[in-house]
Amino acid sequence: MIRVSIERDENKHVSSFTMEGHADSGPHGHDLVCAAASALSFGTINAIAELCELELPVEMGSEGGFLSCRVPGDLGADTFEKVQLLLEGLVVSFRMLEEQYGEYIQISRR
């Protein structure tokens, strides 16, 4: 199972997300849930880098199965708003994936 944790600050802004585990919804290389979760998370990180000109701090497991990303606290207001919009899009996409494939992916919000 893939477990995604979305952390929010006291103002309900996304402060970080962590994704860990393996969906095991299909054979290695044909796991659609894993592919979707990876595409969503890396796509969002890449979109933030490209559109906001911001490289977020990212931690990854050496053999896959772990990704963690934190939003820096010192962003300008305009960049912060753009980053939040992209991260909220990620949260919505993860929720839709969970609705369809809840036996393989679980989203927790803190």
C-alpha positions as CSV (number, residue, x, y, z in Angstrom):
1,M,0.0,0.0,0.0
2,I,1.2,3.5,-0.8
3,R,0.7,5.9,2.2
4,V,0.6,9.6,1.4
5,S,0.7,12.1,4.3
6,I,-0.2,15.7,3.7
7,E,0.9,18.0,6.4
8,R,-0.6,21.5,6.8
9,D,0.5,24.5,8.9
10,E,-1.6,26.4,11.4
11,N,-3.1,28.4,8.4
12,K,-4.1,25.2,6.6
13,H,-1.4,25.6,3.9
14,V,0.3,22.5,2.7
15,S,3.7,22.4,4.4
16,S,4.9,19.0,3.2
17,F,3.9,15.7,1.7
18,T,5.4,12.3,2.1
19,M,4.7,9.2,0.0
20,E,5.9,5.8,1.1
21,G,5.3,2.1,0.3
22,H,4.4,0.2,-2.9
23,A,0.9,-0.2,-4.3
24,D,1.5,-3.8,-5.5
25,S,-1.6,-3.4,-7.7
26,G,0.1,-5.2,-10.6
27,P,3.4,-6.8,-11.6
28,H,6.5,-4.7,-11.4
29,G,6.6,-2.3,-14.3
30,H,2.9,-2.6,-14.8
31,D,1.6,-1.2,-11.5
32,L,-0.8,1.6,-12.7
33,V,-1.4,3.0,-9.2
34,C,2.3,3.3,-8.5
35,A,2.8,4.9,-11.9
36,A,0.0,7.4,-11.3
37,A,1.1,8.3,-7.7
38,S,4.7,8.8,-9.0
39,A,3.6,10.9,-12.0
40,L,1.4,13.1,-9.7
41,S,4.1,13.7,-7.1
42,F,7.1,14.2,-9.5
43,G,4.9,16.1,-11.9
44,T,4.0,18.6,-9.2
45,I,7.6,18.9,-8.0
46,N,8.7,19.5,-11.6
47,A,5.9,22.0,-12.2
48,I,6.9,24.0,-9.1
49,A,10.5,24.0,-10.3
50,E,9.6,25.2,-13.7
51,L,6.7,27.6,-13.0
52,C,7.8,29.0,-9.7
53,E,11.6,28.7,-10.3
54,L,11.9,26.9,-7.0
55,E,13.7,23.7,-6.3
56,L,11.9,22.2,-3.3
57,P,13.9,20.1,-0.9
58,V,13.2,16.5,-1.7
59,E,14.2,13.2,0.0
60,M,13.9,9.9,-1.9
61,G,14.6,6.3,-0.9
62,S,17.4,4.7,-2.8
63,E,15.3,1.8,-4.0
64,G,12.0,3.7,-4.5
65,G,9.0,3.6,-2.2
66,F,9.8,6.8,-0.4
67,L,9.5,10.5,-1.4
68,S,9.3,13.5,1.0
69,C,9.0,17.1,0.1
70,R,8.9,20.2,2.3
71,V,7.8,23.8,1.4
72,P,10.5,26.3,2.6
73,G,9.2,28.9,5.1
74,D,10.9,31.9,3.5
75,L,9.1,32.2,0.2
76,G,7.8,35.5,-1.2
77,A,4.0,35.9,-1.1
78,D,3.6,35.5,-4.9
79,T,5.7,32.3,-5.1
80,F,4.1,30.9,-2.0
81,E,0.6,31.3,-3.5
82,K,1.7,29.6,-6.7
83,V,3.3,26.7,-4.8
84,Q,0.2,26.3,-2.7
85,L,-2.1,26.2,-5.8
86,L,0.0,23.5,-7.3
87,L,0.2,21.5,-4.1
88,E,-3.6,21.8,-3.6
89,G,-4.0,20.4,-7.1
90,L,-1.8,17.5,-6.0
91,V,-3.9,16.8,-3.0
92,V,-7.1,16.8,-5.1
93,S,-5.5,14.4,-7.6
94,F,-4.3,12.1,-4.8
95,R,-7.9,12.1,-3.4
96,M,-9.3,11.1,-6.8
97,L,-6.7,8.3,-7.0
98,E,-7.7,7.1,-3.5
99,E,-11.4,7.1,-4.4
100,Q,-10.7,4.8,-7.3
101,Y,-8.0,2.6,-5.8
102,G,-8.3,2.9,-2.1
103,E,-7.1,-0.7,-1.5
104,Y,-3.7,0.4,-2.9
105,I,-3.3,4.0,-1.8
106,Q,-4.3,5.8,1.4
107,I,-4.1,9.6,2.0
108,S,-3.8,11.0,5.5
109,R,-4.1,14.7,6.3
110,R,-2.5,16.3,9.4
